[in-house]
Amino acid sequence: MKVVVDQGKCVGAGQCVLAADDVFDQNDDDGLVALLDASPPPERLADVQHAAAVCPASAIVVEDS
């Protein structure tokens, strides 16, 4: 899988971090999403998909690699 984030859409809600804190974080300066792992292992797929689903700004896209 490949994870893509659009910081321009991000509103800093932090739901992604709660869902998958090993894949997402928030920048200290503006609170926007920081992608820690653009290609997480397959066993993280459900959590990453959940993070994308709960993102209020739809700023996360999960692609098949």
Predicted model as a PDB file, atoms N, CA, C, CB and O in Angstrom, pLDDT in the B-factor column:
MODEL        1                                                                  
ATOM      1  N   MET A   1       0.840  -1.180   0.000  1.00 95.00           N  
ATOM      2  CA  MET A   1       0.000   0.000   0.000  1.00 95.00           C  
ATOM      3  C   MET A   1       0.881   1.237   0.000  1.00 95.00           C  
ATOM      4  CB  MET A   1      -0.953   0.001   1.211  1.00 95.00           C  
ATOM      5  O   MET A   1       2.019   1.224   0.467  1.00 95.00           O  
ATOM      6  N   LYS A   2       0.321   2.288  -0.532  1.00 98.00           N  
ATOM      7  CA  LYS A   2       0.990   3.590  -0.525  1.00 98.00           C  
ATOM      8  C   LYS A   2       0.013   4.592   0.087  1.00 98.00           C  
ATOM      9  CB  LYS A   2       1.438   4.029  -1.984  1.00 98.00           C  
ATOM     10  O   LYS A   2      -1.162   4.630  -0.278  1.00 98.00           O  
ATOM     11  N   VAL A   3       0.510   5.397   1.017  1.00 98.00           N  
ATOM     12  CA  VAL A   3      -0.312   6.394   1.686  1.00 98.00           C  
ATOM     13  C   VAL A   3       0.096   7.775   1.186  1.00 98.00           C  
ATOM     14  CB  VAL A   3      -0.171   6.294   3.234  1.00 98.00           C  
ATOM     15  O   VAL A   3       1.279   8.109   1.132  1.00 98.00           O  
ATOM     16  N   VAL A   4      -0.912   8.572   0.821  1.00 98.00           N  
ATOM     17  CA  VAL A   4      -0.679   9.929   0.348  1.00 98.00           C  
ATOM     18  C   VAL A   4      -1.516  10.865   1.206  1.00 98.00           C  
ATOM     19  CB  VAL A   4      -1.031  10.080  -1.173  1.00 98.00           C  
ATOM     20  O   VAL A   4      -2.694  10.603   1.448  1.00 98.00           O  
ATOM     21  N   VAL A   5      -0.911  11.954   1.666  1.00 98.00           N  
ATOM     22  CA  VAL A   5      -1.654  12.950   2.436  1.00 98.00           C  
ATOM     23  C   VAL A   5      -1.607  14.296   1.718  1.00 98.00           C  
ATOM     24  CB  VAL A   5      -1.081  13.079   3.871  1.00 98.00           C  
ATOM     25  O   VAL A   5      -0.627  14.639   1.057  1.00 98.00           O  
ATOM     26  N   ASP A   6      -2.686  15.038   1.867  1.00 97.00           N  
ATOM     27  CA  ASP A   6      -2.774  16.372   1.285  1.00 97.00           C  
ATOM     28  C   ASP A   6      -2.834  17.363   2.435  1.00 97.00           C  
ATOM     29  CB  ASP A   6      -4.023  16.515   0.336  1.00 97.00           C  
ATOM     30  O   ASP A   6      -3.898  17.596   3.009  1.00 97.00           O  
ATOM     31  N   GLN A   7      -1.681  17.950   2.772  1.00 94.00           N  
ATOM     32  CA  GLN A   7      -1.637  18.888   3.895  1.00 94.00           C  
ATOM     33  C   GLN A   7      -2.491  20.117   3.637  1.00 94.00           C  
ATOM     34  CB  GLN A   7      -0.203  19.309   4.174  1.00 94.00           C  
ATOM     35  O   GLN A   7      -2.912  20.782   4.583  1.00 94.00           O  
ATOM     36  N   GLY A   8      -2.755  20.432   2.378  1.00 96.00           N  
ATOM     37  CA  GLY A   8      -3.604  21.564   2.039  1.00 96.00           C  
ATOM     38  C   GLY A   8      -5.043  21.362   2.476  1.00 96.00           C  
ATOM     39  O   GLY A   8      -5.758  22.332   2.728  1.00 96.00           O  
ATOM     40  N   LYS A   9      -5.475  20.112   2.569  1.00 98.00           N  
ATOM     41  CA  LYS A   9      -6.828  19.787   3.020  1.00 98.00           C  
ATOM     42  C   LYS A   9      -6.903  19.582   4.530  1.00 98.00           C  
ATOM     43  CB  LYS A   9      -7.325  18.543   2.311  1.00 98.00           C  
ATOM     44  O   LYS A   9      -7.961  19.770   5.132  1.00 98.00           O  
ATOM     45  N   CYS A  10      -5.792  19.199   5.138  1.00 98.00           N  
ATOM     46  CA  CYS A  10      -5.765  18.824   6.562  1.00 98.00           C  
ATOM     47  C   CYS A  10      -6.253  19.976   7.446  1.00 98.00           C  
ATOM     48  CB  CYS A  10      -4.335  18.407   6.981  1.00 98.00           C  
ATOM     49  O   CYS A  10      -5.892  21.135   7.243  1.00 98.00           O  
ATOM     50  N   VAL A  11      -7.088  19.620   8.435  1.00 97.00           N  
ATOM     51  CA  VAL A  11      -7.591  20.603   9.396  1.00 97.00           C  
ATOM     52  C   VAL A  11      -7.006  20.378  10.795  1.00 97.00           C  
ATOM     53  CB  VAL A  11      -9.120  20.547   9.454  1.00 97.00           C  
ATOM     54  O   VAL A  11      -7.369  21.079  11.739  1.00 97.00           O  
ATOM     55  N   GLY A  12      -6.109  19.408  10.928  1.00 97.00           N  
ATOM     56  CA  GLY A  12      -5.425  19.179  12.200  1.00 97.00           C  
ATOM     57  C   GLY A  12      -6.266  18.508  13.268  1.00 97.00           C  
ATOM     58  O   GLY A  12      -6.009  18.697  14.457  1.00 97.00           O  
ATOM     59  N   ALA A  13      -7.259  17.733  12.878  1.00 97.00           N  
ATOM     60  CA  ALA A  13      -8.133  17.069  13.855  1.00 97.00           C  
ATOM     61  C   ALA A  13      -7.409  15.968  14.640  1.00 97.00           C  
ATOM     62  CB  ALA A  13      -9.344  16.476  13.146  1.00 97.00           C  
ATOM     63  O   ALA A  13      -7.769  15.687  15.783  1.00 97.00           O  
ATOM     64  N   GLY A  14      -6.407  15.352  14.041  1.00 97.00           N  
ATOM     65  CA  GLY A  14      -5.611  14.343  14.738  1.00 97.00           C  
ATOM     66  C   GLY A  14      -6.210  12.954  14.782  1.00 97.00           C  
ATOM     67  O   GLY A  14      -5.670  12.080  15.460  1.00 97.00           O  
ATOM     68  N   GLN A  15      -7.302  12.723  14.085  1.00 98.00           N  
ATOM     69  CA  GLN A  15      -7.925  11.398  14.087  1.00 98.00           C  
ATOM     70  C   GLN A  15      -7.003  10.344  13.473  1.00 98.00           C  
ATOM     71  CB  GLN A  15      -9.252  11.436  13.327  1.00 98.00           C  
ATOM     72  O   GLN A  15      -7.034   9.181  13.875  1.00 98.00           O  
ATOM     73  N   CYS A  16      -6.200  10.742  12.518  1.00 98.00           N  
ATOM     74  CA  CYS A  16      -5.276   9.807  11.884  1.00 98.00           C  
ATOM     75  C   CYS A  16      -4.235   9.296  12.877  1.00 98.00           C  
ATOM     76  CB  CYS A  16      -4.584  10.473  10.695  1.00 98.00           C  
ATOM     77  O   CYS A  16      -3.867   8.121  12.857  1.00 98.00           O  
ATOM     78  N   VAL A  17      -3.774  10.179  13.732  1.00 98.00           N  
ATOM     79  CA  VAL A  17      -2.776   9.802  14.728  1.00 98.00           C  
ATOM     80  C   VAL A  17      -3.377   8.816  15.723  1.00 98.00           C  
ATOM     81  CB  VAL A  17      -2.237  11.048  15.460  1.00 98.00           C  
ATOM     82  O   VAL A  17      -2.714   7.861  16.130  1.00 98.00           O  
ATOM     83  N   LEU A  18      -4.612   9.038  16.112  1.00 98.00           N  
ATOM     84  CA  LEU A  18      -5.284   8.119  17.025  1.00 98.00           C  
ATOM     85  C   LEU A  18      -5.478   6.743  16.397  1.00 98.00           C  
ATOM     86  CB  LEU A  18      -6.630   8.690  17.449  1.00 98.00           C  
ATOM     87  O   LEU A  18      -5.427   5.729  17.094  1.00 98.00           O  
ATOM     88  N   ALA A  19      -5.698   6.704  15.094  1.00 98.00           N  
ATOM     89  CA  ALA A  19      -5.939   5.442  14.398  1.00 98.00           C  
ATOM     90  C   ALA A  19      -4.654   4.676  14.083  1.00 98.00           C  
ATOM     91  CB  ALA A  19      -6.691   5.704  13.120  1.00 98.00           C  
ATOM     92  O   ALA A  19      -4.635   3.446  14.124  1.00 98.00           O  
ATOM     93  N   ALA A  20      -3.583   5.404  13.769  1.00 98.00           N  
ATOM     94  CA  ALA A  20      -2.336   4.751  13.343  1.00 98.00           C  
ATOM     95  C   ALA A  20      -1.151   5.662  13.657  1.00 98.00           C  
ATOM     96  CB  ALA A  20      -2.375   4.409  11.818  1.00 98.00           C  
ATOM     97  O   ALA A  20      -0.614   6.325  12.769  1.00 98.00           O  
ATOM     98  N   ASP A  21      -0.750   5.687  14.924  1.00 98.00           N  
ATOM     99  CA  ASP A  21       0.305   6.615  15.350  1.00 98.00           C  
ATOM    100  C   ASP A  21       1.697   6.249  14.867  1.00 98.00           C  
ATOM    101  CB  ASP A  21       0.321   6.697  16.831  1.00 98.00           C  
ATOM    102  O   ASP A  21       2.631   7.036  15.020  1.00 98.00           O  
ATOM    103  N   ASP A  22       1.850   5.070  14.289  1.00 98.00           N  
ATOM    104  CA  ASP A  22       3.138   4.704  13.707  1.00 98.00           C  
ATOM    105  C   ASP A  22       3.231   5.135  12.241  1.00 98.00           C  
ATOM    106  CB  ASP A  22       3.361   3.194  13.826  1.00 98.00           C  
ATOM    107  O   ASP A  22       4.303   5.067  11.638  1.00 98.00           O  
ATOM    108  N   VAL A  23       2.115   5.575  11.673  1.00 98.00           N  
ATOM    109  CA  VAL A  23       2.077   6.002  10.278  1.00 98.00           C  
ATOM    110  C   VAL A  23       1.887   7.515  10.171  1.00 98.00           C  
ATOM    111  CB  VAL A  23       0.955   5.275   9.531  1.00 98.00           C  
ATOM    112  O   VAL A  23       2.416   8.150   9.258  1.00 98.00           O  
ATOM    113  N   PHE A  24       1.126   8.090  11.113  1.00 98.00           N  
ATOM    114  CA  PHE A  24       0.817   9.518  11.082  1.00 98.00           C  
ATOM    115  C   PHE A  24       1.233  10.211  12.373  1.00 98.00           C  
ATOM    116  CB  PHE A  24      -0.669   9.730  10.838  1.00 98.00           C  
ATOM    117  O   PHE A  24       1.254   9.607  13.446  1.00 98.00           O  
ATOM    118  N   ASP A  25       1.561  11.481  12.245  1.00 98.00           N  
ATOM    119  CA  ASP A  25       1.830  12.345  13.395  1.00 98.00           C  
ATOM    120  C   ASP A  25       1.307  13.726  13.016  1.00 98.00           C  
ATOM    121  CB  ASP A  25       3.383  12.380  13.774  1.00 98.00           C  
ATOM    122  O   ASP A  25       0.794  13.929  11.915  1.00 98.00           O  
ATOM    123  N   GLN A  26       1.444  14.666  13.939  1.00 98.00           N  
ATOM    124  CA  GLN A  26       1.055  16.044  13.655  1.00 98.00           C  
ATOM    125  C   GLN A  26       2.271  16.933  13.831  1.00 98.00           C  
ATOM    126  CB  GLN A  26      -0.111  16.508  14.576  1.00 98.00           C  
ATOM    127  O   GLN A  26       3.045  16.764  14.773  1.00 98.00           O  
ATOM    128  N   ASN A  27       2.438  17.890  12.912  1.00 96.00           N  
ATOM    129  CA  ASN A  27       3.536  18.850  12.999  1.00 96.00           C  
ATOM    130  C   ASN A  27       3.373  19.693  14.256  1.00 96.00           C  
ATOM    131  CB  ASN A  27       3.588  19.753  11.738  1.00 96.00           C  
ATOM    132  O   ASN A  27       2.267  20.102  14.608  1.00 96.00           O  
ATOM    133  N   ASP A  28       4.479  19.942  14.918  1.00 95.00           N  
ATOM    134  CA  ASP A  28       4.456  20.748  16.138  1.00 95.00           C  
ATOM    135  C   ASP A  28       4.054  22.197  15.869  1.00 95.00           C  
ATOM    136  CB  ASP A  28       5.816  20.713  16.809  1.00 95.00           C  
ATOM    137  O   ASP A  28       3.396  22.824  16.699  1.00 95.00           O  
ATOM    138  N   ASP A  29       4.442  22.723  14.722  1.00 95.00           N  
ATOM    139  CA  ASP A  29       4.209  24.144  14.460  1.00 95.00           C  
ATOM    140  C   ASP A  29       2.771  24.477  14.054  1.00 95.00           C  
ATOM    141  CB  ASP A  29       5.139  24.606  13.386  1.00 95.00           C  
ATOM    142  O   ASP A  29       2.240  25.508  14.466  1.00 95.00           O  
ATOM    143  N   ASP A  30       2.136  23.618  13.252  1.00 96.00           N  
ATOM    144  CA  ASP A  30       0.789  23.940  12.780  1.00 96.00           C  
ATOM    145  C   ASP A  30      -0.258  22.864  13.056  1.00 96.00           C  
ATOM    146  CB  ASP A  30       0.835  24.200  11.322  1.00 96.00           C  
ATOM    147  O   ASP A  30      -1.440  23.077  12.783  1.00 96.00           O  
ATOM    148  N   GLY A  31       0.147  21.724  13.585  1.00 96.00           N  
ATOM    149  CA  GLY A  31      -0.797  20.656  13.918  1.00 96.00           C  
ATOM    150  C   GLY A  31      -1.286  19.851  12.731  1.00 96.00           C  
ATOM    151  O   GLY A  31      -2.136  18.975  12.888  1.00 96.00           O  
ATOM    152  N   LEU A  32      -0.761  20.134  11.541  1.00 97.00           N  
ATOM    153  CA  LEU A  32      -1.192  19.399  10.358  1.00 97.00           C  
ATOM    154  C   LEU A  32      -0.532  18.030  10.297  1.00 97.00           C  
ATOM    155  CB  LEU A  32      -0.877  20.192   9.092  1.00 97.00           C  
ATOM    156  O   LEU A  32       0.481  17.779  10.952  1.00 97.00           O  
ATOM    157  N   VAL A  33      -1.122  17.158   9.504  1.00 97.00           N  
ATOM    158  CA  VAL A  33      -0.651  15.783   9.400  1.00 97.00           C  
ATOM    159  C   VAL A  33       0.800  15.716   8.931  1.00 97.00           C  
ATOM    160  CB  VAL A  33      -1.541  14.996   8.450  1.00 97.00           C  
ATOM    161  O   VAL A  33       1.231  16.474   8.061  1.00 97.00           O  
ATOM    162  N   ALA A  34       1.527  14.799   9.526  1.00 97.00           N  
ATOM    163  CA  ALA A  34       2.886  14.473   9.105  1.00 97.00           C  
ATOM    164  C   ALA A  34       2.892  12.975   8.819  1.00 97.00           C  
ATOM    165  CB  ALA A  34       3.968  14.874  10.206  1.00 97.00           C  
ATOM    166  O   ALA A  34       2.556  12.173   9.691  1.00 97.00           O  
ATOM    167  N   LEU A  35       3.265  12.604   7.629  1.00 98.00           N  
ATOM    168  CA  LEU A  35       3.301  11.201   7.234  1.00 98.00           C  
ATOM    169  C   LEU A  35       4.629  10.595   7.671  1.00 98.00           C  
ATOM    170  CB  LEU A  35       3.100  11.047   5.700  1.00 98.00           C  
ATOM    171  O   LEU A  35       5.688  11.012   7.203  1.00 98.00           O  
ATOM    172  N   LEU A  36       4.574   9.622   8.556  1.00 98.00           N  
ATOM    173  CA  LEU A  36       5.781   8.975   9.062  1.00 98.00           C  
ATOM    174  C   LEU A  36       6.217   7.796   8.197  1.00 98.00           C  
ATOM    175  CB  LEU A  36       5.557   8.508  10.481  1.00 98.00           C  
ATOM    176  O   LEU A  36       7.406   7.488   8.108  1.00 98.00           O  
ATOM    177  N   ASP A  37       5.245   7.138   7.561  1.00 98.00           N  
ATOM    178  CA  ASP A  37       5.544   5.944   6.769  1.00 98.00           C  
ATOM    179  C   ASP A  37       4.601   5.902   5.566  1.00 98.00           C  
ATOM    180  CB  ASP A  37       5.407   4.643   7.634  1.00 98.00           C  
ATOM    181  O   ASP A  37       3.425   5.564   5.707  1.00 98.00           O  
ATOM    182  N   ALA A  38       5.113   6.242   4.398  1.00 98.00           N  
ATOM    183  CA  ALA A  38       4.298   6.271   3.187  1.00 98.00           C  
ATOM    184  C   ALA A  38       3.998   4.877   2.640  1.00 98.00           C  
ATOM    185  CB  ALA A  38       4.991   7.089   2.127  1.00 98.00           C  
ATOM    186  O   ALA A  38       3.105   4.712   1.809  1.00 98.00           O  
ATOM    187  N   SER A  39       4.738   3.883   3.104  1.00 98.00           N  
ATOM    188  CA  SER A  39       4.535   2.493   2.659  1.00 98.00           C  
ATOM    189  C   SER A  39       4.520   1.563   3.861  1.00 98.00           C  
ATOM    190  CB  SER A  39       5.644   2.061   1.659  1.00 98.00           C  
ATOM    191  O   SER A  39       5.429   0.750   4.028  1.00 98.00           O  
ATOM    192  N   PRO A  40       3.498   1.674   4.700  1.00 98.00           N  
ATOM    193  CA  PRO A  40       3.449   0.814   5.883  1.00 98.00           C  
ATOM    194  C   PRO A  40       3.233  -0.651   5.504  1.00 98.00           C  
ATOM    195  CB  PRO A  40       2.337   1.279   6.827  1.00 98.00           C  
ATOM    196  O   PRO A  40       2.766  -0.946   4.404  1.00 98.00           O  
ATOM    197  N   PRO A  41       3.571  -1.563   6.407  1.00 97.00           N  
ATOM    198  CA  PRO A  41       3.410  -2.990   6.111  1.00 97.00           C  
ATOM    199  C   PRO A  41       1.933  -3.371   5.972  1.00 97.00           C  
ATOM    200  CB  PRO A  41       4.068  -3.835   7.209  1.00 97.00           C  
ATOM    201  O   PRO A  41       1.060  -2.694   6.514  1.00 97.00           O  
ATOM    202  N   PRO A  42       1.663  -4.447   5.251  1.00 96.00           N  
ATOM    203  CA  PRO A  42       0.284  -4.879   4.994  1.00 96.00           C  
ATOM    204  C   PRO A  42      -0.561  -5.082   6.253  1.00 96.00           C  
ATOM    205  CB  PRO A  42       0.304  -6.152   4.217  1.00 96.00           C  
ATOM    206  O   PRO A  42      -1.773  -4.870   6.215  1.00 96.00           O  
ATOM    207  N   GLU A  43       0.041  -5.480   7.342  1.00 97.00           N  
ATOM    208  CA  GLU A  43      -0.725  -5.712   8.569  1.00 97.00           C  
ATOM    209  C   GLU A  43      -1.279  -4.413   9.166  1.00 97.00           C  
ATOM    210  CB  GLU A  43       0.149  -6.416   9.596  1.00 97.00           C  
ATOM    211  O   GLU A  43      -2.113  -4.462  10.070  1.00 97.00           O  
ATOM    212  N   ARG A  44      -0.836  -3.275   8.683  1.00 97.00           N  
ATOM    213  CA  ARG A  44      -1.344  -1.974   9.147  1.00 97.00           C  
ATOM    214  C   ARG A  44      -2.474  -1.446   8.261  1.00 97.00           C  
ATOM    215  CB  ARG A  44      -0.206  -0.952   9.190  1.00 97.00           C  
ATOM    216  O   ARG A  44      -3.005  -0.365   8.516  1.00 97.00           O  
ATOM    217  N   LEU A  45      -2.842  -2.197   7.227  1.00 97.00           N  
ATOM    218  CA  LEU A  45      -3.832  -1.741   6.256  1.00 97.00           C  
ATOM    219  C   LEU A  45      -5.155  -1.328   6.903  1.00 97.00           C  
ATOM    220  CB  LEU A  45      -4.084  -2.827   5.241  1.00 97.00           C  
ATOM    221  O   LEU A  45      -5.674  -0.255   6.596  1.00 97.00           O  
ATOM    222  N   ALA A  46      -5.699  -2.137   7.773  1.00 97.00           N  
ATOM    223  CA  ALA A  46      -6.992  -1.824   8.377  1.00 97.00           C  
ATOM    224  C   ALA A  46      -6.942  -0.515   9.158  1.00 97.00           C  
ATOM    225  CB  ALA A  46      -7.437  -2.960   9.293  1.00 97.00           C  
ATOM    226  O   ALA A  46      -7.862   0.297   9.061  1.00 97.00           O  
ATOM    227  N   ASP A  47      -5.882  -0.300   9.928  1.00 98.00           N  
ATOM    228  CA  ASP A  47      -5.772   0.928  10.714  1.00 98.00           C  
ATOM    229  C   ASP A  47      -5.579   2.157   9.824  1.00 98.00           C  
ATOM    230  CB  ASP A  47      -4.613   0.815  11.700  1.00 98.00           C  
ATOM    231  O   ASP A  47      -6.133   3.221  10.099  1.00 98.00           O  
ATOM    232  N   VAL A  48      -4.796   2.005   8.764  1.00 98.00           N  
ATOM    233  CA  VAL A  48      -4.560   3.123   7.854  1.00 98.00           C  
ATOM    234  C   VAL A  48      -5.842   3.455   7.087  1.00 98.00           C  
ATOM    235  CB  VAL A  48      -3.409   2.793   6.870  1.00 98.00           C  
ATOM    236  O   VAL A  48      -6.159   4.628   6.892  1.00 98.00           O  
ATOM    237  N   GLN A  49      -6.572   2.445   6.659  1.00 98.00           N  
ATOM    238  CA  GLN A  49      -7.849   2.685   5.993  1.00 98.00           C  
ATOM    239  C   GLN A  49      -8.836   3.359   6.949  1.00 98.00           C  
ATOM    240  CB  GLN A  49      -8.437   1.363   5.460  1.00 98.00           C  
ATOM    241  O   GLN A  49      -9.608   4.227   6.542  1.00 98.00           O  
ATOM    242  N   HIS A  50      -8.805   2.957   8.211  1.00 98.00           N  
ATOM    243  CA  HIS A  50      -9.665   3.589   9.213  1.00 98.00           C  
ATOM    244  C   HIS A  50      -9.278   5.059   9.377  1.00 98.00           C  
ATOM    245  CB  HIS A  50      -9.564   2.845  10.573  1.00 98.00           C  
ATOM    246  O   HIS A  50     -10.150   5.924   9.458  1.00 98.00           O  
ATOM    247  N   ALA A  51      -7.989   5.340   9.425  1.00 98.00           N  
ATOM    248  CA  ALA A  51      -7.520   6.726   9.541  1.00 98.00           C  
ATOM    249  C   ALA A  51      -8.035   7.565   8.376  1.00 98.00           C  
ATOM    250  CB  ALA A  51      -5.977   6.777   9.591  1.00 98.00           C  
ATOM    251  O   ALA A  51      -8.481   8.696   8.569  1.00 98.00           O  
ATOM    252  N   ALA A  52      -7.974   7.014   7.180  1.00 98.00           N  
ATOM    253  CA  ALA A  52      -8.471   7.737   6.004  1.00 98.00           C  
ATOM    254  C   ALA A  52      -9.978   7.949   6.099  1.00 98.00           C  
ATOM    255  CB  ALA A  52      -8.124   6.972   4.711  1.00 98.00           C  
ATOM    256  O   ALA A  52     -10.484   9.003   5.716  1.00 98.00           O  
ATOM    257  N   ALA A  53     -10.687   6.958   6.604  1.00 98.00           N  
ATOM    258  CA  ALA A  53     -12.143   7.039   6.687  1.00 98.00           C  
ATOM    259  C   ALA A  53     -12.618   8.066   7.709  1.00 98.00           C  
ATOM    260  CB  ALA A  53     -12.712   5.685   7.030  1.00 98.00           C  
ATOM    261  O   ALA A  53     -13.644   8.715   7.505  1.00 98.00           O  
ATOM    262  N   VAL A  54     -11.875   8.218   8.812  1.00 98.00           N  
ATOM    263  CA  VAL A  54     -12.311   9.141   9.868  1.00 98.00           C  
ATOM    264  C   VAL A  54     -11.745  10.542   9.707  1.00 98.00           C  
ATOM    265  CB  VAL A  54     -11.917   8.600  11.216  1.00 98.00           C  
ATOM    266  O   VAL A  54     -12.078  11.433  10.488  1.00 98.00           O  
ATOM    267  N   CYS A  55     -10.900  10.752   8.713  1.00 98.00           N  
ATOM    268  CA  CYS A  55     -10.344  12.085   8.479  1.00 98.00           C  
ATOM    269  C   CYS A  55     -11.468  13.024   8.043  1.00 98.00           C  
ATOM    270  CB  CYS A  55      -9.211  12.040   7.404  1.00 98.00           C  
ATOM    271  O   CYS A  55     -12.075  12.805   6.994  1.00 98.00           O  
ATOM    272  N   PRO A  56     -11.759  14.070   8.830  1.00 97.00           N  
ATOM    273  CA  PRO A  56     -12.876  14.946   8.498  1.00 97.00           C  
ATOM    274  C   PRO A  56     -12.653  15.770   7.220  1.00 97.00           C  
ATOM    275  CB  PRO A  56     -13.139  15.874   9.651  1.00 97.00           C  
ATOM    276  O   PRO A  56     -13.608  16.300   6.653  1.00 97.00           O  
ATOM    277  N   ALA A  57     -11.418  15.878   6.776  1.00 98.00           N  
ATOM    278  CA  ALA A  57     -11.114  16.676   5.589  1.00 98.00           C  
ATOM    279  C   ALA A  57     -10.812  15.812   4.365  1.00 98.00           C  
ATOM    280  CB  ALA A  57      -9.938  17.589   5.871  1.00 98.00           C  
ATOM    281  O   ALA A  57     -10.514  16.336   3.292  1.00 98.00           O  
ATOM    282  N   SER A  58     -10.888  14.486   4.527  1.00 98.00           N  
ATOM    283  CA  SER A  58     -10.539  13.558   3.428  1.00 98.00           C  
ATOM    284  C   SER A  58      -9.151  13.850   2.869  1.00 98.00           C  
ATOM    285  CB  SER A  58     -11.581  13.647   2.296  1.00 98.00           C  
ATOM    286  O   SER A  58      -8.941  13.861   1.656  1.00 98.00           O  
ATOM    287  N   ALA A  59      -8.216  14.085   3.773  1.00 98.00           N  
ATOM    288  CA  ALA A  59      -6.849  14.450   3.377  1.00 98.00           C  
ATOM    289  C   ALA A  59      -5.933  13.249   3.207  1.00 98.00           C  
ATOM    290  CB  ALA A  59      -6.254  15.384   4.396  1.00 98.00           C  
ATOM    291  O   ALA A  59      -4.763  13.409   2.861  1.00 98.00           O  
ATOM    292  N   ILE A  60      -6.451  12.041   3.446  1.00 98.00           N  
ATOM    293  CA  ILE A  60      -5.638  10.827   3.368  1.00 98.00           C  
ATOM    294  C   ILE A  60      -6.182   9.903   2.286  1.00 98.00           C  
ATOM    295  CB  ILE A  60      -5.605  10.099   4.731  1.00 98.00           C  
ATOM    296  O   ILE A  60      -7.380   9.625   2.232  1.00 98.00           O  
ATOM    297  N   VAL A  61      -5.287   9.435   1.430  1.00 98.00           N  
ATOM    298  CA  VAL A  61      -5.655   8.480   0.384  1.00 98.00           C  
ATOM    299  C   VAL A  61      -4.763   7.265   0.543  1.00 98.00           C  
ATOM    300  CB  VAL A  61      -5.518   9.105  -1.053  1.00 98.00           C  
ATOM    301  O   VAL A  61      -3.549   7.389   0.699  1.00 98.00           O  
ATOM    302  N   VAL A  62      -5.378   6.082   0.501  1.00 98.00           N  
ATOM    303  CA  VAL A  62      -4.633   4.821   0.552  1.00 98.00           C  
ATOM    304  C   VAL A  62      -4.726   4.193  -0.824  1.00 98.00           C  
ATOM    305  CB  VAL A  62      -5.189   3.850   1.667  1.00 98.00           C  
ATOM    306  O   VAL A  62      -5.816   3.903  -1.318  1.00 98.00           O  
ATOM    307  N   GLU A  63      -3.559   3.983  -1.443  1.00 96.00           N  
ATOM    308  CA  GLU A  63      -3.499   3.408  -2.790  1.00 96.00           C  
ATOM    309  C   GLU A  63      -2.897   2.023  -2.738  1.00 96.00           C  
ATOM    310  CB  GLU A  63      -2.686   4.306  -3.736  1.00 96.00           C  
ATOM    311  O   GLU A  63      -2.076   1.723  -1.871  1.00 96.00           O  
ATOM    312  N   ASP A  64      -3.310   1.172  -3.678  1.00 89.00           N  
ATOM    313  CA  ASP A  64      -2.659  -0.134  -3.833  1.00 89.00           C  
ATOM    314  C   ASP A  64      -1.298   0.115  -4.452  1.00 89.00           C  
ATOM    315  CB  ASP A  64      -3.519  -1.123  -4.718  1.00 89.00           C  
ATOM    316  O   ASP A  64      -1.146   0.957  -5.338  1.00 89.00           O  
ATOM    317  N   SER A  65      -0.313  -0.625  -3.975  1.00 74.00           N  
ATOM    318  CA  SER A  65       1.030  -0.437  -4.561  1.00 74.00           C  
ATOM    319  C   SER A  65       1.387  -1.585  -5.468  1.00 74.00           C  
ATOM    320  CB  SER A  65       2.092  -0.297  -3.466  1.00 74.00           C  
ATOM    321  O   SER A  65       2.474  -1.599  -6.047  1.00 74.00           O  
TER     322      SER A  65                                                      
ENDMDL                                                                          
END                                                                             
